[in-house]
Amino acid sequence: MLQAIGLTSARHRGLPPAVDDLTFEAGSGCVTALLGAPGSGKTAALRLMLELDAGRGITYFRGRALHRVAHPAREVGVLLGDVPGHPVRTARGQLRMLCAAAGVPASRADELLDTVGLAGLGDQRIASLSHGMDRRLALACALLGDPHALILDEPTEGLAAREADWLHGVLRSHAARGGVVLYTTSDPKEAARSAGHVVSIDGGRLVADQDVADFARTRLRPRVAVRTPHAARLAAVVSREARAARRSVEVVTEASSSRLSVYGSTCAEIGDTAFRHGLPVHQLADEIGEVGDTGPVAARAAPEGVTPATSTDTTGTDATGTDATSACATGADGTGDHGVKADETGAERAGAAAAPRPAVCADGPELPPPIRRRPARGPLRPVRYELRRLFGVRTTTLIMAVALVASAGISVLLARNGSTPLPNVLAAWPSLLPLPPAALCAGLLGALSFGDEFRYPALAAGRGTVPRRLGLLLAKLTVSAGVALLLALLVVLASAMSLRLVYGGDLIRIPPNAMSLAVSWSGLTVGCAWAGLLAAGVFRVTAAGVAAVLAVPVLMVPLVQWMPKAPTARSMSGLPARLRDLAWLRWPHETDRWALAAMRVVAHPVGTALTLSLSVLICAYLFTSLRGRVRW
């Protein structure tokens, strides 16, 4: 069961709240429609329930608030608009990436593609999907964790009738298995057709809380739509004959002078009347009209002593012609299993709930607890998520291929005159470039790691941001470092193979300081990748990450070289050995060589500039992202 108690949105600039003290329930085994006109507060209510916006109130999902649920994806599935996925990512790749975030097996993606009818479109890019297919993919994303509750905002908006019927069939199937389904709509006829319970709101406040039979009886009426060039004559004839037969009939002239809406009659009766009086009829159809849906001119025909049929005393079965309880499991008392009558108030339902009551203000009236915007949860399997995010698009492969081709070509040109040192030739780093292609591409991949997250926020679609979690940050640092090392190795191998192919094998010799060079090369590529990643995470855009990478050789290296040197500089030789003597753990002597090589890398102007840049970026990221309690 889902219980929303006292939902009230925050006031903005003195305006009334979009949602004001809204309380209702959505029972298990039932499809509940949240009905309201555009701008009535439906979406704002859902965002308050999901703790996406600040305000007051509380929502219980099977007796627990959402921030108390250990695995929200297994408790509630959400559909709030289109899929916020990278346009070149495939539908299957998007689902597999979110499977890692939800902590479910990757095979779940193929199961859901088959469930939503996209089994043959799994390799289609998200950008190429139609609106209906995109909505199916969004529903599959909501069902990834096999949640108990589904919350959907206007799920059928813009869909064809066939697509809408299919989607409502899926929602009814989920409810039939004991789940909770809550969706918003502005169409009362859609609510009457597909829901078992209807909660109507207006101006953010509760208007009615009814099962679908009561809703159809009190809010909807059947009518006959007539289109004729003699609308006024036909309206007068129908009214006159209804008065003569002592029948309650209401004839409404619509804004268009050729259209009539007749309540309390049938198509056969209207057709016979028009035929007898020689009036042509261009359209004659049964429709469902909402209460209050009347035109400016109404001709009511009622005999003396007979009250005309109104929206409040219309009797009969469900106006949609379908079983009123088809979308909701019915109890013995005729209500849904949630046991909520149409005349119950929000306070009575809240009092009957098993959940704790809101706090009582010192002045007397009850105040619902505040709703705080809590940071989004990180992926349950962050490393797997990051790998699928990185290699799920062709951009990564394309950038690495460009780095290899450019490095191979530059190395061949550098080795032509024979004056360039071999390490620079293998790294494809001419003096004209601030950084070698491998370092630039590693920095670009690192910048895209966070830049794409903010541009296509798949982990926190409703928030439009990226979860600020240490686990996700460490996963991104680890994966970007691994990709940078792989790219550095492939560039050296590609350059060596190109030189061997063009100039023969005599040019390539292993230098005596190969270990120090390997550490320098690895540190440069990894440092550039991390600089791009952290800068994009701080400034929330890919361009900032690329700018931070370029700032290392352009700004930081000249600054380090300009700094005055100490006249009595001392050597740090022997520091690894002294550290080993102080530590209670004994590491191999070979480690001293690696530590000394790393120190030499840091002492180099480029290494010092990169170290300073990374230190500043780490501090900035921690300050901007983890100002509150540090969360994993």
DRENKOLDREN-78039 format. One record per residue (C-alpha): residue number from 1; x, z, y. Coordinates in Angstrom, 1 decimal. Example, Ala and Ser with C-alpha at 12.3 -4.5 7.8 and 13.67 -1.06 7.14 Angstrom:
<sites>
SITE pos      x      z      y
SITE   1   12.3    7.8   -4.5
SITE   2   13.7    7.1   -1.1
</sites>
This chain:
<sites>
SITE pos      x      z      y
SITE   1    0.0    0.0    0.0
SITE   2    1.1   -0.7    3.5
SITE   3    0.0    1.7    6.3
SITE   4    0.5    1.0   10.0
SITE   5   -0.2    4.1   12.2
SITE   6   -0.3    4.2   16.0
SITE   7    1.7    1.0   16.6
SITE   8    2.4    0.8   20.4
SITE   9    4.9   -1.6   21.9
SITE  10    7.1   -0.6   24.9
SITE  11    5.9   -1.4   28.4
SITE  12    7.8   -4.0   30.3
SITE  13    7.7   -4.1   34.1
SITE  14    4.5   -2.2   34.4
SITE  15    2.6   -4.6   32.2
SITE  16    0.2   -3.2   29.6
SITE  17    1.7   -3.0   26.1
SITE  18    1.2   -6.0   23.8
SITE  19    0.2   -3.6   21.0
SITE  20   -1.7   -0.5   21.9
SITE  21   -2.4    2.3   19.3
SITE  22   -3.0   -0.1   16.4
SITE  23   -3.7    1.5   13.0
SITE  24   -4.8   -0.3    9.9
SITE  25   -4.0   -0.6    6.2
SITE  26   -3.2   -3.4    3.8
SITE  27   -4.0   -2.5    0.2
SITE  28   -2.1   -3.4   -3.0
SITE  29   -3.7   -6.3   -4.9
SITE  30   -5.3   -7.7   -1.7
SITE  31   -4.6  -10.4    0.8
SITE  32   -5.0   -9.0    4.3
SITE  33   -5.4  -11.2    7.4
SITE  34   -4.4  -10.0   10.8
SITE  35   -6.8  -12.0   13.0
SITE  36   -6.5  -12.5   16.7
SITE  37   -6.4  -15.2   19.4
SITE  38   -3.0  -16.4   20.6
SITE  39   -1.4  -13.7   22.7
SITE  40   -3.5  -10.9   21.2
SITE  41   -0.4   -9.1   19.9
SITE  42   -0.2  -10.2   16.2
SITE  43    3.5  -11.1   16.2
SITE  44    4.3   -8.1   18.3
SITE  45    2.6   -5.9   15.7
SITE  46    4.5   -7.4   12.9
SITE  47    7.8   -6.9   14.7
SITE  48    6.9   -3.2   15.3
SITE  49    6.1   -2.8   11.6
SITE  50    9.5   -4.3   10.7
SITE  51   11.3   -2.2   13.3
SITE  52   12.5   -5.3   15.1
SITE  53   11.2   -4.2   18.5
SITE  54   11.2   -0.8   20.2
SITE  55    8.0    1.1   20.7
SITE  56    6.0    3.9   19.0
SITE  57    4.3    4.2   15.7
SITE  58    5.3    4.1   12.1
SITE  59    4.7    1.9    9.1
SITE  60    4.8    3.1    5.5
SITE  61    5.6    0.8    2.7
SITE  62    4.4    2.6   -0.4
SITE  63    4.9    5.9    1.5
SITE  64    8.3    5.2    2.9
SITE  65    9.3    4.0    6.3
SITE  66   11.3    0.7    6.2
SITE  67   14.6    2.3    7.4
SITE  68   14.3    4.8    4.5
SITE  69   14.1    2.0    1.9
SITE  70   17.4    1.6    0.2
SITE  71   17.0   -2.2   -0.5
SITE  72   14.5   -3.6    2.0
SITE  73   14.6   -7.1    0.4
SITE  74   13.1   -5.6   -2.8
SITE  75   10.3   -3.9   -0.9
SITE  76    9.2   -6.4    1.8
SITE  77    9.6  -10.1    2.2
SITE  78    9.3  -11.6    5.7
SITE  79    8.4  -15.0    7.1
SITE  80    8.8  -15.1   10.8
SITE  81    9.0  -18.8   11.7
SITE  82   11.3  -21.5   10.3
SITE  83   14.4  -21.0    8.2
SITE  84   17.4  -20.1   10.4
SITE  85   19.8  -21.9    8.2
SITE  86   22.7  -24.3    9.0
SITE  87   21.1  -27.8    9.3
SITE  88   23.7  -29.4    6.9
SITE  89   23.4  -26.7    4.3
SITE  90   21.3  -27.6    1.3
SITE  91   18.1  -25.7    0.3
SITE  92   19.8  -24.5   -2.9
SITE  93   22.9  -23.5   -1.0
SITE  94   20.8  -21.5    1.5
SITE  95   19.0  -19.6   -1.2
SITE  96   22.2  -18.9   -3.2
SITE  97   23.9  -17.5    0.0
SITE  98   20.9  -15.3    0.6
SITE  99   20.9  -14.2   -3.1
SITE 100   24.4  -12.7   -2.5
SITE 101   23.0  -11.0    0.6
SITE 102   20.1   -9.5   -1.3
SITE 103   22.1   -8.6   -4.3
SITE 104   20.3  -10.8   -6.8
SITE 105   21.7  -13.3   -9.3
SITE 106   22.3  -16.8   -8.1
SITE 107   19.9  -18.1  -10.8
SITE 108   17.1  -16.6   -8.8
SITE 109   17.5  -19.5   -6.3
SITE 110   16.7  -22.2   -8.9
SITE 111   13.7  -20.1  -10.1
SITE 112   12.3  -19.9   -6.6
SITE 113   12.9  -23.6   -5.9
SITE 114   10.7  -24.3   -8.9
SITE 115    8.1  -21.8   -7.8
SITE 116    7.7  -23.2   -4.4
SITE 117    7.7  -26.8   -5.6
SITE 118   11.2  -27.8   -4.3
SITE 119   12.9  -28.2   -7.6
SITE 120   13.7  -31.8   -6.9
SITE 121   14.7  -31.2   -3.3
SITE 122   17.3  -28.5   -3.9
SITE 123   20.2  -30.7   -2.8
SITE 124   18.4  -31.8    0.4
SITE 125   19.8  -30.7    3.7
SITE 126   17.7  -28.2    5.7
SITE 127   17.6  -30.6    8.7
SITE 128   16.0  -33.4    6.5
SITE 129   13.2  -31.2    5.2
SITE 130    9.7  -31.8    6.6
SITE 131    7.7  -29.0    8.2
SITE 132    5.8  -28.3    5.1
SITE 133    9.0  -28.3    2.9
SITE 134   10.7  -26.0    5.4
SITE 135    7.8  -23.6    5.2
SITE 136    8.1  -23.6    1.4
SITE 137   11.8  -22.8    1.7
SITE 138   11.0  -20.0    4.1
SITE 139    8.5  -18.6    1.6
SITE 140   11.2  -18.8   -1.1
SITE 141   13.6  -16.9    1.1
SITE 142   10.9  -14.2    1.5
SITE 143   10.5  -14.0   -2.2
SITE 144   14.2  -13.7   -3.1
SITE 145   14.2  -10.0   -3.8
SITE 146   10.9  -10.0   -5.7
SITE 147    9.3   -7.8   -3.0
SITE 148    6.2   -5.7   -3.3
SITE 149    4.9   -6.6    0.1
SITE 150    4.9  -10.0    1.9
SITE 151    4.6  -10.1    5.7
SITE 152    4.1  -13.6    7.2
SITE 153    3.5  -14.7   10.8
SITE 154    1.2  -17.7   11.1
SITE 155    2.4  -19.2    7.7
SITE 156    0.0  -22.2    7.8
SITE 157    0.7  -23.2   11.4
SITE 158    1.2  -26.9   11.6
SITE 159    0.6  -27.5    7.9
SITE 160   -1.8  -30.0    6.5
SITE 161   -4.9  -28.7    4.7
SITE 162   -3.4  -29.4    1.3
SITE 163   -0.2  -27.5    2.1
SITE 164   -2.1  -24.6    3.6
SITE 165   -4.3  -24.3    0.4
SITE 166   -1.2  -24.3   -1.8
SITE 167    0.4  -21.6    0.3
SITE 168   -2.7  -19.4    0.2
SITE 169   -2.8  -19.9   -3.5
SITE 170    0.8  -18.5   -3.8
SITE 171   -0.2  -15.5   -1.6
SITE 172   -3.3  -14.8   -3.8
SITE 173   -1.1  -15.0   -6.9
SITE 174    1.3  -12.4   -5.4
SITE 175   -1.6  -10.1   -4.6
SITE 176   -3.1  -10.6   -8.1
SITE 177    0.2   -9.1   -9.5
SITE 178   -0.4   -5.9   -7.5
SITE 179    1.5   -6.9   -4.4
SITE 180    0.6   -6.5   -0.7
SITE 181    0.1   -9.6    1.4
SITE 182   -0.3   -9.4    5.2
SITE 183   -0.4  -12.5    7.3
SITE 184   -1.4  -13.4   10.8
SITE 185   -3.8  -16.1   11.9
SITE 186   -5.8  -17.2   14.8
SITE 187   -8.4  -19.1   12.8
SITE 188  -11.4  -16.9   11.6
SITE 189  -12.5  -19.6    9.1
SITE 190   -9.0  -19.5    7.5
SITE 191   -9.2  -15.7    7.3
SITE 192  -12.6  -15.9    5.7
SITE 193  -11.5  -18.5    3.1
SITE 194   -8.2  -17.0    2.0
SITE 195   -8.2  -13.2    2.7
SITE 196   -9.9  -10.4    1.0
SITE 197   -9.7   -8.1    4.0
SITE 198   -9.6   -9.0    7.7
SITE 199   -8.2   -6.8   10.5
SITE 200   -9.3   -8.2   13.9
SITE 201   -7.4   -7.3   17.0
SITE 202   -7.7   -8.3   20.7
SITE 203   -5.4   -7.3   23.5
SITE 204   -3.2   -5.4   21.0
SITE 205   -6.1   -3.1   20.0
SITE 206   -8.1   -2.9   16.9
SITE 207  -11.5   -4.6   17.0
SITE 208  -12.7   -4.6   13.4
SITE 209  -11.4   -3.6   10.0
SITE 210  -13.6   -5.2    7.4
SITE 211  -13.6   -6.7    3.9
SITE 212  -14.2  -10.5    4.0
SITE 213  -17.9  -10.3    3.1
SITE 214  -18.7   -8.1    6.1
SITE 215  -16.4  -10.2    8.2
SITE 216  -18.2  -13.4    7.3
SITE 217  -21.6  -11.8    7.7
SITE 218  -20.9  -10.3   11.2
SITE 219  -18.3  -12.7   12.7
SITE 220  -19.2  -16.1   11.3
SITE 221  -22.4  -18.2   11.0
SITE 222  -23.1  -21.5    9.3
SITE 223  -24.2  -24.3   11.6
SITE 224  -25.1  -28.0   11.6
SITE 225  -22.9  -30.2   13.8
SITE 226  -24.9  -33.1   15.2
SITE 227  -23.6  -36.0   17.3
SITE 228  -26.2  -38.3   18.8
SITE 229  -26.6  -40.3   22.1
SITE 230  -30.0  -38.6   22.6
SITE 231  -28.8  -35.0   22.3
SITE 232  -31.3  -33.6   24.9
SITE 233  -34.3  -35.2   23.2
SITE 234  -33.2  -34.1   19.7
SITE 235  -32.6  -30.6   20.9
SITE 236  -36.1  -30.4   22.4
SITE 237  -37.7  -31.9   19.3
SITE 238  -35.9  -29.5   16.9
SITE 239  -36.8  -26.5   19.1
SITE 240  -40.4  -27.5   19.3
SITE 241  -40.8  -28.0   15.5
SITE 242  -39.0  -24.7   14.8
SITE 243  -41.5  -22.8   17.1
SITE 244  -44.4  -24.5   15.4
SITE 245  -43.1  -23.6   12.0
SITE 246  -42.3  -20.0   13.2
SITE 247  -38.6  -20.3   12.1
SITE 248  -35.6  -18.8   13.9
SITE 249  -33.5  -21.7   15.0
SITE 250  -30.9  -21.8   17.8
SITE 251  -29.8  -25.2   19.3
SITE 252  -26.6  -25.2   21.4
SITE 253  -25.6  -28.2   23.5
SITE 254  -21.8  -28.4   23.5
SITE 255  -19.6  -29.4   26.4
SITE 256  -19.9  -33.0   25.3
SITE 257  -23.4  -34.1   26.1
SITE 258  -23.7  -36.0   22.8
SITE 259  -23.0  -33.0   20.5
SITE 260  -25.3  -30.3   19.3
SITE 261  -24.7  -27.2   17.2
SITE 262  -27.9  -26.0   15.3
SITE 263  -27.9  -22.5   13.8
SITE 264  -30.6  -21.6   11.3
SITE 265  -31.3  -25.1    9.9
SITE 266  -29.9  -27.6    7.5
SITE 267  -28.5  -31.1    7.5
SITE 268  -31.6  -32.4    5.6
SITE 269  -34.1  -30.8    8.1
SITE 270  -32.2  -32.2   11.1
SITE 271  -31.9  -35.6    9.6
SITE 272  -35.6  -35.7    8.7
SITE 273  -36.6  -34.7   12.3
SITE 274  -34.4  -37.3   13.8
SITE 275  -35.7  -40.0   11.5
SITE 276  -39.4  -39.1   12.2
SITE 277  -38.8  -39.5   16.0
SITE 278  -36.6  -42.5   15.8
SITE 279  -33.5  -40.9   17.2
SITE 280  -30.1  -42.3   15.9
SITE 281  -27.6  -39.8   14.5
SITE 282  -23.9  -40.5   14.5
SITE 283  -22.7  -37.3   12.8
SITE 284  -24.3  -34.7   10.7
SITE 285  -22.2  -32.0    9.0
SITE 286  -22.2  -28.4    7.9
SITE 287  -19.7  -26.2    9.7
SITE 288  -18.8  -22.6   10.1
SITE 289  -19.0  -21.3   13.7
SITE 290  -17.5  -18.0   15.0
SITE 291  -19.7  -15.5   16.8
SITE 292  -19.8  -16.2   20.5
SITE 293  -18.9  -19.9   19.9
SITE 294  -21.6  -21.3   22.1
SITE 295  -21.8  -23.9   24.8
SITE 296  -23.1  -23.6   28.3
SITE 297  -26.6  -24.6   27.4
SITE 298  -28.5  -22.9   24.6
SITE 299  -32.1  -23.6   23.5
SITE 300  -33.4  -20.8   21.3
SITE 301  -36.6  -21.5   19.3
SITE 302  -38.3  -18.4   18.1
SITE 303  -42.0  -17.8   17.5
SITE 304  -43.7  -14.8   19.0
SITE 305  -42.8  -11.7   17.2
SITE 306  -39.8  -13.2   15.5
SITE 307  -36.3  -12.3   16.6
SITE 308  -33.9  -15.2   16.8
SITE 309  -31.0  -15.2   14.4
SITE 310  -27.9  -13.7   16.0
SITE 311  -24.4  -13.0   14.9
SITE 312  -25.2   -9.4   14.1
SITE 313  -28.2   -9.9   11.8
SITE 314  -27.3  -13.0   10.0
SITE 315  -27.7  -12.4    6.3
SITE 316  -26.7  -14.1    3.1
SITE 317  -23.5  -14.6    1.1
SITE 318  -20.0  -15.4    2.3
SITE 319  -20.3  -18.1    4.9
SITE 320  -17.3  -19.9    3.4
SITE 321  -19.2  -20.6    0.2
SITE 322  -16.5  -18.8   -1.8
SITE 323  -16.3  -15.5   -3.6
SITE 324  -15.8  -12.9   -0.9
SITE 325  -13.6  -10.8   -3.1
SITE 326  -11.5  -13.6   -4.6
SITE 327   -8.4  -12.6   -2.6
SITE 328   -8.8   -8.8   -3.0
SITE 329   -9.1   -6.6   -6.1
SITE 330  -12.5   -4.9   -5.9
SITE 331  -13.2   -1.3   -6.7
SITE 332  -16.3    0.3   -8.0
SITE 333  -17.6    1.1   -4.6
SITE 334  -17.6   -2.5   -3.6
SITE 335  -14.6   -2.2   -1.3
SITE 336  -11.1   -3.3   -1.9
SITE 337   -8.7   -1.1   -3.8
SITE 338   -7.5    0.2   -0.5
SITE 339  -10.8    2.0   -0.1
SITE 340  -11.2    1.3    3.6
SITE 341  -14.8    0.8    4.9
SITE 342  -15.5   -1.4    7.9
SITE 343  -16.6    1.6   10.0
SITE 344  -13.6    3.8    9.4
SITE 345  -11.5    4.5   12.5
SITE 346   -7.7    4.4   12.5
SITE 347   -7.5    8.2   12.8
SITE 348   -9.6    8.7    9.7
SITE 349   -7.5    6.3    7.7
SITE 350   -4.3    7.9    8.9
SITE 351   -5.6   11.3    8.0
SITE 352   -6.5   10.1    4.5
SITE 353   -3.1    8.7    4.0
SITE 354   -0.6   10.5    1.9
SITE 355    2.1    9.9    4.4
SITE 356    3.2   12.5    7.0
SITE 357    1.2   12.8   10.2
SITE 358    2.7   12.0   13.6
SITE 359    4.1   14.7   15.7
SITE 360    1.8   16.6   18.1
SITE 361    2.7   16.6   21.7
SITE 362    2.9   19.8   23.6
SITE 363    0.0   18.7   25.8
SITE 364   -2.3   18.3   22.8
SITE 365   -2.8   14.7   21.8
SITE 366   -0.9   13.3   18.9
SITE 367    2.0   11.0   19.7
SITE 368    3.3    8.5   17.1
SITE 369    7.1    8.7   16.5
SITE 370    9.3    6.3   18.4
SITE 371   10.4    3.0   16.8
SITE 372   14.1    2.3   17.4
SITE 373   15.7   -1.0   16.9
SITE 374   18.1   -0.2   14.1
SITE 375   21.1   -2.5   13.3
SITE 376   20.5   -5.0   10.6
SITE 377   21.6   -4.4    7.1
SITE 378   24.7   -6.1    5.8
SITE 379   24.8   -8.2    2.6
SITE 380   25.0   -6.3   -0.6
SITE 381   27.7   -8.6   -1.9
SITE 382   29.6   -9.4    1.3
SITE 383   32.6  -11.3   -0.3
SITE 384   30.3  -13.5   -2.4
SITE 385   28.0  -14.1    0.6
SITE 386   31.0  -15.1    2.8
SITE 387   32.4  -17.5    0.2
SITE 388   29.0  -19.2   -0.2
SITE 389   28.5  -19.3    3.5
SITE 390   31.9  -20.8    4.1
SITE 391   31.9  -23.5    1.3
SITE 392   28.2  -24.1    1.5
SITE 393   28.7  -26.7    4.2
SITE 394   31.0  -29.7    4.4
SITE 395   32.6  -28.5    7.7
SITE 396   35.1  -26.3    5.9
SITE 397   36.3  -29.1    3.6
SITE 398   36.4  -31.6    6.4
SITE 399   38.5  -29.2    8.6
SITE 400   41.0  -28.6    5.8
SITE 401   41.2  -32.3    5.0
SITE 402   42.0  -33.1    8.7
SITE 403   44.7  -30.4    8.7
SITE 404   46.3  -31.8    5.6
SITE 405   46.3  -35.4    6.8
SITE 406   47.5  -34.6   10.3
SITE 407   50.3  -32.3    8.9
SITE 408   51.5  -35.0    6.5
SITE 409   51.6  -37.6    9.2
SITE 410   53.4  -35.4   11.7
SITE 411   55.9  -34.2    9.1
SITE 412   56.9  -37.8    8.4
SITE 413   57.3  -38.6   12.1
SITE 414   59.4  -35.5   12.7
SITE 415   61.7  -36.2    9.8
SITE 416   62.4  -39.7   11.0
SITE 417   65.1  -38.9   13.6
SITE 418   66.7  -36.1   11.5
SITE 419   67.1  -33.6   14.4
SITE 420   64.1  -31.4   13.7
SITE 421   64.8  -28.4   11.4
SITE 422   63.3  -28.6    7.9
SITE 423   60.9  -25.6    8.3
SITE 424   59.4  -27.2   11.4
SITE 425   59.1  -30.5    9.5
SITE 426   57.3  -28.9    6.5
SITE 427   55.0  -26.9    8.9
SITE 428   54.4  -30.1   11.0
SITE 429   55.1  -28.2   14.2
SITE 430   56.6  -30.4   16.9
SITE 431   57.7  -28.8   20.1
SITE 432   55.0  -30.6   22.0
SITE 433   52.2  -28.8   20.2
SITE 434   51.4  -25.1   21.0
SITE 435   50.6  -24.5   17.3
SITE 436   50.8  -26.5   14.1
SITE 437   47.6  -28.2   12.8
SITE 438   47.4  -25.7   10.0
SITE 439   47.3  -22.8   12.4
SITE 440   44.8  -24.5   14.7
SITE 441   42.4  -25.3   11.8
SITE 442   42.8  -21.8   10.3
SITE 443   41.8  -20.4   13.7
SITE 444   38.8  -22.8   13.9
SITE 445   37.6  -21.8   10.5
SITE 446   37.9  -18.1   11.5
SITE 447   35.9  -18.8   14.7
SITE 448   33.2  -20.6   12.7
SITE 449   32.9  -17.6   10.4
SITE 450   31.2  -15.5   13.2
SITE 451   30.2  -18.4   15.4
SITE 452   27.9  -19.9   12.8
SITE 453   26.4  -16.5   12.0
SITE 454   25.3  -16.1   15.6
SITE 455   24.1  -19.7   15.9
SITE 456   22.2  -19.6   12.6
SITE 457   21.4  -15.9   12.0
SITE 458   20.4  -16.0    8.3
SITE 459   21.1  -12.3    7.7
SITE 460   19.0  -11.0   10.6
SITE 461   16.6  -13.8   11.4
SITE 462   14.1  -11.6   13.3
SITE 463   16.8  -10.1   15.4
SITE 464   18.7  -13.3   16.2
SITE 465   22.0  -11.5   15.7
SITE 466   24.6  -10.6   13.0
SITE 467   24.7   -7.3   11.2
SITE 468   27.6   -5.2   12.6
SITE 469   28.8   -3.7    9.3
SITE 470   32.3   -2.8    8.2
SITE 471   31.7   -4.3    4.8
SITE 472   30.8   -7.7    6.3
SITE 473   33.8   -7.6    8.7
SITE 474   36.2   -6.8    5.9
SITE 475   34.7   -9.5    3.7
SITE 476   35.2  -12.1    6.5
SITE 477   38.7  -10.9    7.2
SITE 478   39.6  -11.2    3.5
SITE 479   38.0  -14.6    2.9
SITE 480   39.5  -16.1    6.1
SITE 481   42.9  -14.7    5.2
SITE 482   42.6  -16.3    1.8
SITE 483   41.5  -19.6    3.1
SITE 484   44.4  -19.5    5.7
SITE 485   47.0  -18.8    3.0
SITE 486   45.6  -21.6    0.9
SITE 487   45.7  -24.0    3.8
SITE 488   49.2  -23.0    4.6
SITE 489   50.3  -23.6    1.1
SITE 490   48.5  -27.0    0.8
SITE 491   50.0  -28.1    4.1
SITE 492   53.6  -27.4    2.9
SITE 493   53.0  -29.1   -0.4
SITE 494   51.4  -32.1    1.3
SITE 495   54.2  -32.4    3.8
SITE 496   56.8  -32.1    1.0
SITE 497   55.1  -34.8   -1.1
SITE 498   54.8  -37.1    1.9
SITE 499   58.6  -36.7    2.7
SITE 500   59.5  -37.2   -0.9
SITE 501   57.3  -40.4   -1.0
SITE 502   58.7  -41.9    2.2
SITE 503   62.3  -40.7    2.4
SITE 504   63.1  -39.6   -1.2
SITE 505   63.8  -36.2   -2.6
SITE 506   67.2  -35.6   -1.0
SITE 507   65.7  -34.4    2.2
SITE 508   63.9  -31.4    0.8
SITE 509   66.1  -28.4    0.0
SITE 510   65.2  -24.7   -0.3
SITE 511   66.7  -22.8    2.7
SITE 512   68.4  -19.5    2.1
SITE 513   65.9  -17.6    4.2
SITE 514   62.9  -19.0    2.4
SITE 515   61.3  -15.6    2.0
SITE 516   61.4  -14.9    5.7
SITE 517   60.1  -18.3    6.5
SITE 518   57.2  -17.9    4.0
SITE 519   56.2  -14.6    5.5
SITE 520   56.4  -16.1    9.1
SITE 521   54.3  -19.1    8.1
SITE 522   51.7  -17.0    6.3
SITE 523   51.5  -14.5    9.1
SITE 524   51.0  -17.3   11.7
SITE 525   48.1  -18.9    9.8
SITE 526   46.4  -15.7    8.9
SITE 527   46.9  -14.2   12.4
SITE 528   45.3  -17.3   14.0
SITE 529   42.4  -17.2   11.6
SITE 530   41.8  -13.5   12.4
SITE 531   42.2  -14.1   16.1
SITE 532   39.5  -16.8   16.0
SITE 533   37.2  -14.6   13.8
SITE 534   37.5  -11.5   16.0
SITE 535   37.1  -13.3   19.3
SITE 536   34.0  -15.2   18.0
SITE 537   32.6  -11.8   16.8
SITE 538   33.2  -10.2   20.2
SITE 539   31.9  -13.0   22.4
SITE 540   29.4  -14.4   19.9
SITE 541   30.4  -18.0   20.2
SITE 542   32.8  -20.3   18.3
SITE 543   34.4  -21.6   21.5
SITE 544   35.6  -18.1   22.4
SITE 545   37.4  -17.9   19.0
SITE 546   39.2  -21.3   19.5
SITE 547   40.1  -20.2   23.0
SITE 548   41.6  -17.0   21.7
SITE 549   43.8  -18.9   19.2
SITE 550   45.1  -21.2   21.9
SITE 551   45.7  -18.3   24.3
SITE 552   48.4  -16.9   21.9
SITE 553   51.0  -19.7   22.6
SITE 554   49.8  -20.6   26.0
SITE 555   49.4  -17.2   27.6
SITE 556   50.7  -14.4   25.4
SITE 557   54.0  -16.0   24.3
SITE 558   55.2  -16.6   27.9
SITE 559   54.0  -13.1   28.8
SITE 560   56.1  -11.6   26.0
SITE 561   59.1  -13.7   27.0
SITE 562   58.8  -12.7   30.6
SITE 563   58.8   -9.0   29.8
SITE 564   62.2   -7.5   30.7
SITE 565   64.4   -6.5   27.8
SITE 566   65.8   -3.0   27.5
SITE 567   69.5   -3.0   28.3
SITE 568   70.3   -0.6   25.5
SITE 569   68.2   -1.9   22.7
SITE 570   68.7   -0.3   19.3
SITE 571   68.5   -1.9   15.9
SITE 572   65.8   -1.0   13.4
SITE 573   67.9   -2.1   10.4
SITE 574   67.5    0.3    7.5
SITE 575   64.0    1.3    8.5
SITE 576   62.4    0.4    5.1
SITE 577   64.9    2.5    3.3
SITE 578   64.3    5.5    5.6
SITE 579   60.6    5.1    5.1
SITE 580   61.1    5.1    1.3
SITE 581   63.1    8.4    1.6
SITE 582   60.2   10.0    3.5
SITE 583   57.4    8.9    1.3
SITE 584   56.6   10.7   -2.0
SITE 585   55.8    7.3   -3.6
SITE 586   58.7    5.2   -4.7
SITE 587   58.3    1.5   -4.3
SITE 588   60.6   -1.2   -5.7
SITE 589   63.7   -2.1   -3.6
SITE 590   62.4   -5.7   -3.5
SITE 591   59.7   -4.4   -1.2
SITE 592   62.3   -3.6    1.4
SITE 593   63.1   -7.3    1.8
SITE 594   59.4   -8.2    2.3
SITE 595   59.0   -5.3    4.9
SITE 596   62.2   -6.4    6.7
SITE 597   61.0  -10.0    6.8
SITE 598   57.6   -8.9    8.2
SITE 599   59.4   -6.9   10.9
SITE 600   61.4   -9.9   11.9
SITE 601   58.2  -11.9   12.1
SITE 602   56.7   -9.3   14.4
SITE 603   59.8   -9.2   16.6
SITE 604   59.6  -13.0   17.2
SITE 605   57.9  -13.8   20.5
SITE 606   55.1  -15.7   18.7
SITE 607   54.7  -12.8   16.2
SITE 608   54.7  -10.2   19.0
SITE 609   52.1  -12.2   21.0
SITE 610   49.9  -12.6   18.0
SITE 611   50.1   -8.9   17.1
SITE 612   49.2   -7.9   20.6
SITE 613   46.3  -10.3   20.7
SITE 614   45.0   -9.1   17.4
SITE 615   45.3   -5.5   18.5
SITE 616   43.3   -6.2   21.7
SITE 617   40.6   -8.1   19.8
SITE 618   40.2   -5.4   17.1
SITE 619   39.7   -2.8   19.8
SITE 620   37.2   -5.0   21.6
SITE 621   35.3   -5.6   18.4
SITE 622   35.1   -2.0   17.5
SITE 623   34.1   -1.1   21.0
SITE 624   31.3   -3.7   21.3
SITE 625   30.0   -3.6   17.8
SITE 626   30.5   -0.1   16.4
SITE 627   29.8    2.0   19.4
SITE 628   27.3    4.1   17.4
SITE 629   27.7    5.6   14.0
SITE 630   30.1    3.5   11.8
SITE 631   28.1    2.0    9.0
SITE 632   29.4    0.2    5.9
</sites>
